[in-house]
């Protein structure tokens, strides 16, 4: 269960999905963004683009069914016509790796990332999900792969693993 705003993926109604890292600051700020918006949110909405504010820890990036996936509970955010904003700064290494996985998943799906600041070649040497995205883009068969969210959010991966990978066993 997440604290994300309701879905806005009605047909023909794309949204800006703003992925925040509220663990970097007072969690009440995330709630205020969801309830009251901000200058950035208001700018998009005043131009007819709804904004969803989503906590990065609620997201599970994956490769499944032959395509990149970005799960928020059971919803694949890459399935709608959304564009993405990503708050990619953090001082926490675990959050940083998770944000990189989210970034690469959005890019691998060919979605618009309005502020893409993570572009590093070494990801193909250490990031298994990035390797899957790159290989699949070249037509190489790729096994289903799921990235585990950071820290206390790691358990959010369990329903996705059960749904996408089956009963196991797994290598984590």
GUNUSE-582719 format. One record per atom (N, C-alpha, C): residue in three letters; atom name; x, y, z. Coordinates in steps of 0.1 Angstrom, whole numbers. Example, Ala and Ser with C-alpha at 12.3 -4.5 7.8 and 13.67 -1.06 7.14 Angstrom:
BEGIN
NODE  code  site     c1     c2     c3
NODE   Ala     N    132    -57     78
NODE   Ala    CA    123    -45     78
NODE   Ala     C    132    -33     78
NODE   Ser     N    128    -22     71
NODE   Ser    CA    137    -11     71
NODE   Ser     C    129      0     79
% end
This chain:
BEGIN
NODE  code  site     c1     c2     c3
NODE   Unk     N      8    -12      0
NODE   Unk    CA      0      0      0
NODE   Unk     C      9     12      0
NODE   Unk     N      6     22     -9
NODE   Unk    CA     14     34    -10
NODE   Unk     C      6     46     -6
NODE   Unk     N     13     57     -5
NODE   Unk    CA      6     70     -2
NODE   Unk     C      5     78    -15
NODE   Unk     N      7     72    -27
NODE   Unk    CA      6     79    -39
NODE   Unk     C     -8     84    -42
NODE   Unk     N     -8     95    -50
NODE   Unk    CA    -21    100    -55
NODE   Unk     C    -29     90    -63
NODE   Unk     N    -42     91    -65
NODE   Unk    CA    -49     82    -73
NODE   Unk     C    -44     82    -87
NODE   Unk     N    -47     71    -94
NODE   Unk    CA    -43     69   -108
NODE   Unk     C    -49     81   -117
NODE   Unk     N    -41     85   -126
NODE   Unk    CA    -46     95   -136
NODE   Unk     C    -43     90   -150
NODE   Unk     N    -44     77   -152
NODE   Unk    CA    -41     71   -165
NODE   Unk     C    -53     68   -173
NODE   Unk     N    -63     77   -172
NODE   Unk    CA    -75     75   -181
NODE   Unk     C    -70     77   -196
NODE   Unk     N    -77     70   -205
NODE   Unk    CA    -73     71   -219
NODE   Unk     C    -72     85   -223
NODE   Unk     N    -62     88   -230
NODE   Unk    CA    -60    102   -236
NODE   Unk     C    -56    112   -225
NODE   Unk     N    -53    108   -213
NODE   Unk    CA    -50    118   -202
NODE   Unk     C    -36    115   -196
NODE   Unk     N    -26    118   -204
NODE   Unk    CA    -12    116   -198
NODE   Unk     C    -10    124   -186
NODE   Unk     N      0    120   -178
NODE   Unk    CA      3    128   -166
NODE   Unk     C     18    129   -165
NODE   Unk     N     22    139   -157
NODE   Unk    CA     36    140   -153
NODE   Unk     C     37    132   -140
NODE   Unk     N     46    122   -140
NODE   Unk    CA     48    115   -127
NODE   Unk     C     61    120   -121
NODE   Unk     N     59    127   -110
NODE   Unk    CA     71    133   -103
NODE   Unk     C     75    123    -92
NODE   Unk     N     87    117    -94
NODE   Unk    CA     92    107    -84
NODE   Unk     C    101    114    -75
NODE   Unk     N     97    115    -62
NODE   Unk    CA    105    122    -52
NODE   Unk     C    113    112    -43
NODE   Unk     N    122    118    -36
NODE   Unk    CA    130    110    -26
NODE   Unk     C    128    117    -12
NODE   Unk     N    116    115     -6
NODE   Unk    CA    113    122      6
NODE   Unk     C    122    118     18
NODE   Unk     N    129    107     16
NODE   Unk    CA    138    103     27
NODE   Unk     C    150    113     29
NODE   Unk     N    151    122     19
NODE   Unk    CA    162    132     19
NODE   Unk     C    157    144     28
NODE   Unk     N    145    145     31
NODE   Unk    CA    140    156     38
NODE   Unk     C    128    152     47
NODE   Unk     N    122    162     54
NODE   Unk    CA    111    159     62
NODE   Unk     C     99    153     55
NODE   Unk     N     95    141     59
NODE   Unk    CA     84    134     51
NODE   Unk     C     71    142     50
NODE   Unk     N     69    151     58
NODE   Unk    CA     57    160     57
NODE   Unk     C     57    168     44
NODE   Unk     N     69    171     39
NODE   Unk    CA     70    178     26
NODE   Unk     C     64    170     15
NODE   Unk     N     67    157     15
NODE   Unk    CA     61    148      4
NODE   Unk     C     46    149      5
NODE   Unk     N     40    148     17
NODE   Unk    CA     26    149     19
NODE   Unk     C     20    162     14
NODE   Unk     N     27    173     17
NODE   Unk    CA     23    186     12
NODE   Unk     C     23    187     -3
NODE   Unk     N     33    181    -10
NODE   Unk    CA     34    181    -24
NODE   Unk     C     22    174    -30
NODE   Unk     N     18    162    -24
NODE   Unk    CA      7    155    -28
NODE   Unk     C     -6    162    -27
NODE   Unk     N     -8    169    -15
NODE   Unk    CA    -20    175    -12
NODE   Unk     C    -22    189    -19
NODE   Unk     N    -11    197    -18
NODE   Unk    CA    -12    211    -22
NODE   Unk     C     -4    215    -34
NODE   Unk     N      5    206    -39
NODE   Unk    CA     13    209    -50
NODE   Unk     C     25    218    -47
NODE   Unk     N     30    225    -57
NODE   Unk    CA     41    234    -56
NODE   Unk     C     41    243    -68
NODE   Unk     N     50    252    -69
NODE   Unk    CA     51    260    -81
NODE   Unk     C     52    251    -94
NODE   Unk     N     61    241    -93
NODE   Unk    CA     63    232   -104
NODE   Unk     C     50    224   -108
NODE   Unk     N     44    219    -97
NODE   Unk    CA     31    211    -99
NODE   Unk     C     21    220   -105
NODE   Unk     N     19    232   -100
NODE   Unk    CA      9    241   -104
NODE   Unk     C     11    246   -119
NODE   Unk     N     24    247   -123
NODE   Unk    CA     27    251   -136
NODE   Unk     C     22    241   -146
NODE   Unk     N     25    228   -143
NODE   Unk    CA     21    218   -152
NODE   Unk     C      5    217   -153
NODE   Unk     N     -1    217   -141
NODE   Unk    CA    -15    215   -140
NODE   Unk     C    -23    227   -147
NODE   Unk     N    -17    239   -146
NODE   Unk    CA    -23    251   -152
NODE   Unk     C    -23    250   -167
NODE   Unk     N    -14    241   -172
NODE   Unk    CA    -13    239   -187
NODE   Unk     C    -19    226   -191
NODE   Unk     N    -28    221   -183
NODE   Unk    CA    -35    209   -186
NODE   Unk     C    -29    196   -184
NODE   Unk     N    -17    195   -177
NODE   Unk    CA    -10    183   -175
NODE   Unk     C    -11    179   -160
NODE   Unk     N    -19    169   -157
NODE   Unk    CA    -20    165   -143
NODE   Unk     C     -7    160   -138
NODE   Unk     N     -4    161   -125
NODE   Unk    CA      9    157   -119
NODE   Unk     C      5    147   -108
NODE   Unk     N     13    136   -108
NODE   Unk    CA     12    126    -97
NODE   Unk     C     25    127    -90
NODE   Unk     N     25    128    -76
NODE   Unk    CA     37    128    -68
NODE   Unk     C     38    114    -62
NODE   Unk     N     50    107    -65
NODE   Unk    CA     52     93    -61
NODE   Unk     C     65     92    -54
NODE   Unk     N     65     85    -43
NODE   Unk    CA     77     83    -35
NODE   Unk     C     86     72    -42
NODE   Unk     N     98     74    -44
NODE   Unk    CA    107     65    -51
NODE   Unk     C    107     51    -44
NODE   Unk     N    106     51    -31
NODE   Unk    CA    106     38    -24
NODE   Unk     C     94     29    -27
NODE   Unk     N     83     36    -32
NODE   Unk    CA     71     28    -36
NODE   Unk     C     72     21    -49
NODE   Unk     N     83     24    -57
NODE   Unk    CA     84     19    -70
NODE   Unk     C     93      7    -71
NODE   Unk     N     89     -3    -79
NODE   Unk    CA     97    -15    -82
NODE   Unk     C    100    -15    -97
NODE   Unk     N    113    -12   -101
NODE   Unk    CA    116    -14   -115
NODE   Unk     C    119    -28   -118
NODE   Unk     N    115    -32   -130
NODE   Unk    CA    116    -47   -134
NODE   Unk     C    117    -48   -149
NODE   Unk     N    121    -60   -153
NODE   Unk    CA    120    -65   -167
NODE   Unk     C    111    -77   -167
NODE   Unk     N    100    -76   -174
NODE   Unk    CA     90    -87   -173
NODE   Unk     C     82    -87   -186
NODE   Unk     N     78    -99   -190
NODE   Unk    CA     70   -100   -202
NODE   Unk     C     76    -93   -215
NODE   Unk     N     89    -93   -215
NODE   Unk    CA     96    -88   -227
NODE   Unk     C     97    -73   -227
NODE   Unk     N     95    -66   -216
NODE   Unk    CA     96    -51   -216
NODE   Unk     C     99    -46   -202
NODE   Unk     N    105    -34   -202
NODE   Unk    CA    107    -27   -189
NODE   Unk     C     94    -24   -182
NODE   Unk     N     94    -25   -169
NODE   Unk    CA     82    -22   -161
NODE   Unk     C     86    -13   -149
NODE   Unk     N     77     -5   -145
NODE   Unk    CA     79      3   -133
NODE   Unk     C     66      3   -125
NODE   Unk     N     67     -6   -115
NODE   Unk    CA     55     -9   -107
NODE   Unk     C     53      0    -95
NODE   Unk     N     40      5    -94
NODE   Unk    CA     35     12    -82
NODE   Unk     C     24      3    -77
NODE   Unk     N     26     -5    -67
NODE   Unk    CA     17    -15    -64
NODE   Unk     C     15    -24    -76
NODE   Unk     N      3    -26    -81
NODE   Unk    CA      0    -34    -93
NODE   Unk     C      0    -26   -106
NODE   Unk     N      1    -13   -105
NODE   Unk    CA      1     -5   -117
NODE   Unk     C     15     -4   -123
NODE   Unk     N     16     -6   -136
NODE   Unk    CA     28     -4   -143
NODE   Unk     C     28     11   -149
NODE   Unk     N     35     20   -143
NODE   Unk    CA     35     34   -147
NODE   Unk     C     40     36   -161
NODE   Unk     N     47     26   -166
NODE   Unk    CA     51     28   -180
NODE   Unk     C     40     24   -190
NODE   Unk     N     29     19   -185
NODE   Unk    CA     18     15   -194
NODE   Unk     C      9     26   -198
NODE   Unk     N     10     38   -192
NODE   Unk    CA      3     49   -196
NODE   Unk     C     11     58   -204
NODE   Unk     N      6     69   -208
NODE   Unk    CA     13     79   -217
NODE   Unk     C     20     89   -209
NODE   Unk     N     26     86   -197
NODE   Unk    CA     31     95   -188
NODE   Unk     C     46    100   -192
NODE   Unk     N     49    112   -188
NODE   Unk    CA     63    116   -188
NODE   Unk     C     67    117   -173
NODE   Unk     N     80    117   -171
NODE   Unk    CA     85    116   -157
NODE   Unk     C     95    127   -153
NODE   Unk     N     94    132   -141
NODE   Unk    CA    103    140   -134
NODE   Unk     C    109    131   -123
NODE   Unk     N    122    132   -121
NODE   Unk    CA    128    124   -111
NODE   Unk     C    138    132   -102
NODE   Unk     N    135    132    -89
NODE   Unk    CA    144    139    -80
NODE   Unk     C    155    129    -77
NODE   Unk     N    166    131    -84
NODE   Unk    CA    177    121    -84
NODE   Unk     C    188    124    -74
NODE   Unk     N    188    135    -67
NODE   Unk    CA    198    137    -57
NODE   Unk     C    195    130    -44
NODE   Unk     N    205    124    -38
NODE   Unk    CA    204    118    -25
NODE   Unk     C    218    116    -19
NODE   Unk     N    219    116     -6
NODE   Unk    CA    232    113      0
NODE   Unk     C    233     98      4
NODE   Unk     N    222     91      2
NODE   Unk    CA    221     77      6
NODE   Unk     C    225     68     -6
NODE   Unk     N    235     60     -5
NODE   Unk    CA    239     52    -16
NODE   Unk     C    229     42    -20
NODE   Unk     N    221     36    -11
NODE   Unk    CA    211     27    -14
NODE   Unk     C    200     33    -22
NODE   Unk     N    196     45    -18
NODE   Unk    CA    186     52    -26
NODE   Unk     C    191     56    -40
NODE   Unk     N    204     60    -40
NODE   Unk    CA    210     64    -53
NODE   Unk     C    210     52    -63
NODE   Unk     N    213     40    -58
NODE   Unk    CA    213     28    -67
NODE   Unk     C    198     26    -72
NODE   Unk     N    189     27    -63
NODE   Unk    CA    175     25    -67
NODE   Unk     C    170     36    -77
NODE   Unk     N    174     48    -75
NODE   Unk    CA    170     59    -84
NODE   Unk     C    177     56    -98
NODE   Unk     N    189     51    -98
NODE   Unk    CA    195     47   -111
NODE   Unk     C    187     37   -118
NODE   Unk     N    183     27   -110
NODE   Unk    CA    175     16   -117
NODE   Unk     C    161     22   -122
NODE   Unk     N    155     31   -115
NODE   Unk    CA    143     37   -120
NODE   Unk     C    146     45   -132
NODE   Unk     N    157     53   -132
NODE   Unk    CA    161     61   -144
NODE   Unk     C    163     52   -156
NODE   Unk     N    171     42   -155
NODE   Unk    CA    174     33   -166
NODE   Unk     C    161     26   -171
NODE   Unk     N    152     23   -162
NODE   Unk    CA    140     16   -166
NODE   Unk     C    131     25   -174
NODE   Unk     N    130     38   -170
NODE   Unk    CA    122     48   -178
NODE   Unk     C    128     50   -191
NODE   Unk     N    142     51   -192
NODE   Unk    CA    148     53   -205
NODE   Unk     C    147     41   -214
NODE   Unk     N    148     29   -208
NODE   Unk    CA    147     16   -216
NODE   Unk     C    133     15   -222
NODE   Unk     N    123     21   -215
NODE   Unk    CA    109     20   -220
NODE   Unk     C    107     31   -231
NODE   Unk     N    117     40   -233
NODE   Unk    CA    115     50   -243
NODE   Unk     C    106     61   -238
NODE   Unk     N    104     62   -225
NODE   Unk    CA     95     73   -220
NODE   Unk     C    103     86   -218
NODE   Unk     N     96     97   -218
NODE   Unk    CA    102    110   -216
NODE   Unk     C    106    112   -202
NODE   Unk     N    118    115   -199
NODE   Unk    CA    124    118   -186
NODE   Unk     C    128    132   -187
NODE   Unk     N    120    141   -181
NODE   Unk    CA    122    156   -183
NODE   Unk     C    135    161   -177
NODE   Unk     N    141    154   -168
NODE   Unk    CA    153    159   -161
NODE   Unk     C    163    147   -159
NODE   Unk     N    167    141   -170
NODE   Unk    CA    176    129   -168
NODE   Unk     C    190    134   -165
NODE   Unk     N    194    131   -153
NODE   Unk    CA    208    135   -149
NODE   Unk     C    217    123   -146
NODE   Unk     N    212    111   -148
NODE   Unk    CA    220     99   -145
NODE   Unk     C    224     92   -158
NODE   Unk     N    236     94   -163
NODE   Unk    CA    240     88   -175
NODE   Unk     C    255     83   -173
NODE   Unk     N    256     71   -170
NODE   Unk    CA    270     66   -167
NODE   Unk     C    272     52   -174
NODE   Unk     N    283     51   -181
NODE   Unk    CA    286     39   -188
NODE   Unk     C    289     27   -179
NODE   Unk     N    294     30   -167
NODE   Unk    CA    298     19   -157
NODE   Unk     C    285     12   -153
NODE   Unk     N    273     17   -155
NODE   Unk    CA    261      9   -151
NODE   Unk     C    261     -4   -157
NODE   Unk     N    266     -6   -169
NODE   Unk    CA    266    -18   -176
NODE   Unk     C    276    -28   -170
NODE   Unk     N    284    -24   -161
NODE   Unk    CA    293    -32   -154
NODE   Unk     C    288    -37   -141
NODE   Unk     N    279    -30   -135
NODE   Unk    CA    274    -34   -121
NODE   Unk     C    259    -34   -120
NODE   Unk     N    251    -29   -128
NODE   Unk    CA    237    -28   -127
NODE   Unk     C    230    -39   -136
NODE   Unk     N    226    -50   -129
NODE   Unk    CA    220    -61   -137
NODE   Unk     C    208    -57   -144
NODE   Unk     N    199    -49   -139
NODE   Unk    CA    187    -44   -146
NODE   Unk     C    191    -36   -158
NODE   Unk     N    201    -28   -157
NODE   Unk    CA    206    -20   -169
NODE   Unk     C    211    -29   -179
NODE   Unk     N    218    -40   -175
NODE   Unk    CA    223    -50   -185
NODE   Unk     C    211    -56   -192
NODE   Unk     N    201    -60   -185
NODE   Unk    CA    189    -66   -191
NODE   Unk     C    183    -56   -201
NODE   Unk     N    181    -44   -197
NODE   Unk    CA    175    -34   -207
NODE   Unk     C    183    -32   -219
NODE   Unk     N    197    -31   -218
NODE   Unk    CA    205    -29   -229
NODE   Unk     C    205    -42   -238
NODE   Unk     N    206    -54   -232
NODE   Unk    CA    206    -66   -240
NODE   Unk     C    193    -68   -248
NODE   Unk     N    182    -65   -241
NODE   Unk    CA    169    -67   -247
NODE   Unk     C    167    -57   -258
NODE   Unk     N    172    -45   -257
NODE   Unk    CA    171    -35   -268
NODE   Unk     C    179    -40   -280
NODE   Unk     N    188    -49   -279
NODE   Unk    CA    196    -54   -290
NODE   Unk     C    190    -67   -295
NODE   Unk     N    178    -71   -289
NODE   Unk    CA    172    -83   -293
NODE   Unk     C    176    -96   -287
NODE   Unk     N    185    -95   -276
NODE   Unk    CA    190   -106   -269
NODE   Unk     C    179   -111   -259
NODE   Unk     N    176   -124   -258
NODE   Unk    CA    166   -128   -248
NODE   Unk     C    171   -125   -234
NODE   Unk     N    162   -121   -226
NODE   Unk    CA    166   -116   -212
NODE   Unk     C    156   -123   -202
NODE   Unk     N    161   -129   -191
NODE   Unk    CA    152   -135   -181
NODE   Unk     C    145   -124   -173
NODE   Unk     N    133   -127   -168
NODE   Unk    CA    127   -117   -159
NODE   Unk     C    136   -113   -148
NODE   Unk     N    137   -100   -145
NODE   Unk    CA    146    -94   -135
NODE   Unk     C    139    -83   -128
NODE   Unk     N    141    -82   -115
NODE   Unk    CA    134    -72   -106
NODE   Unk     C    145    -66    -98
NODE   Unk     N    145    -52    -97
NODE   Unk    CA    154    -45    -88
NODE   Unk     C    147    -43    -74
NODE   Unk     N    154    -45    -64
NODE   Unk    CA    149    -44    -50
NODE   Unk     C    150    -30    -45
NODE   Unk     N    139    -23    -41
NODE   Unk    CA    140    -10    -35
NODE   Unk     C    149    -10    -23
NODE   Unk     N    153      2    -19
NODE   Unk    CA    163      4     -9
NODE   Unk     C    157      3      5
NODE   Unk     N    166     -1     15
NODE   Unk    CA    163     -1     29
NODE   Unk     C    149     -6     33
NODE   Unk     N    142      2     40
NODE   Unk    CA    129     -3     46
NODE   Unk     C    118     -5     35
NODE   Unk     N    121     -2     23
NODE   Unk    CA    111     -3     12
NODE   Unk     C    113    -16      5
NODE   Unk     N    124    -24      9
NODE   Unk    CA    127    -36      1
NODE   Unk     C    115    -46      0
NODE   Unk     N    107    -47     10
NODE   Unk    CA     96    -56     10
NODE   Unk     C     86    -53     -1
NODE   Unk     N     86    -41     -6
NODE   Unk    CA     77    -37    -17
NODE   Unk     C     79    -46    -29
NODE   Unk     N     91    -53    -30
NODE   Unk    CA     94    -61    -42
NODE   Unk     C     86    -74    -41
NODE   Unk     N     82    -79    -29
NODE   Unk    CA     77    -92    -28
NODE   Unk     C     64    -95    -37
NODE   Unk     N     54    -86    -37
NODE   Unk    CA     43    -89    -46
NODE   Unk     C     47    -89    -61
NODE   Unk     N     56    -81    -65
NODE   Unk    CA     61    -80    -79
NODE   Unk     C     68    -93    -82
NODE   Unk     N     77    -98    -73
NODE   Unk    CA     84   -110    -75
NODE   Unk     C     75   -122    -77
NODE   Unk     N     65   -123    -67
NODE   Unk    CA     55   -134    -68
NODE   Unk     C     47   -133    -81
NODE   Unk     N     43   -122    -85
NODE   Unk    CA     35   -120    -97
NODE   Unk     C     43   -122   -110
NODE   Unk     N     55   -116   -111
NODE   Unk    CA     63   -116   -123
NODE   Unk     C     72   -128   -125
NODE   Unk     N     77   -133   -113
NODE   Unk    CA     88   -144   -114
NODE   Unk     C     83   -158   -109
NODE   Unk     N     71   -158   -103
NODE   Unk    CA     66   -171    -99
NODE   Unk     C     71   -175    -85
NODE   Unk     N     70   -188    -82
NODE   Unk    CA     73   -192    -68
NODE   Unk     C     87   -194    -64
NODE   Unk     N     97   -193    -74
NODE   Unk    CA    111   -193    -70
NODE   Unk     C    117   -207    -74
NODE   Unk     N    129   -210    -70
NODE   Unk    CA    138   -202    -62
NODE   Unk     C    144   -190    -69
NODE   Unk     N    150   -181    -62
NODE   Unk    CA    155   -169    -67
NODE   Unk     C    170   -167    -62
NODE   Unk     N    177   -159    -70
NODE   Unk    CA    190   -154    -65
NODE   Unk     C    189   -139    -64
NODE   Unk     N    192   -134    -52
NODE   Unk    CA    190   -120    -49
NODE   Unk     C    204   -113    -47
% end
